[in-house]
Amino acid sequence: MTNQIVFRDVARIILPFSIFIGLFSHGATSAAVFALGLICICYEIKQRKRASYLSEFEGA
């Protein structure tokens, strides 16, 4: 559980910086940072779906 909290916090910290650097840099750096941002977004979506599934399960 602690690892999930750490990964969530890291994803939330990295995402704004990756968007900013991706918009204002050029070439391979821009592409790499956008890819990192997409990974963070996918991780957040996955965690939210899992949390909603668990809350529905607990409510039943």
Protein Blocks (a to p, Z undefined) as FASTA:
>chain_A
ZZmmmmmmmmmmmmmmmmmmmmmmghjllmmmmmmmmmmmmmmmmmmmmmmmmmmmmmZZ
